[in-house]
């Protein structure tokens, strides 16, 4: 399933996995979020609830461009850099190209929607 992450005038394309949490996330779209920097490694925003994690491993080792949820905090986490395997991290999908538009020290307002 394809989604668009709109950052000001730039649209970043991404592909969601064929998994229960990715389908649950897609059902929440469209979303308008403010992504905050988390240690220069990821951008995070509160989704307000945990996604369905049926059939998912208990931990995941994210790569740059991965879209995930950190279940303990119900955060959407978009990784700008790779990171160590983390318990409670669930992969939702990945960006189809660079995510440079998200790589800012300040908060980044985005709109996430299903692609046309």
Secondary structure, DSSP 8 states (H G I E B T S, - for coil): -EEEEEETTEEEEEEE-SSHHHHHHHHH-SEEEEEEEETTTEEEEE-SS----TT--SEE---TTEEEEEGGGTEEEEESS----EETEEEEEEESS--GGG--SS-EEEEEEE--
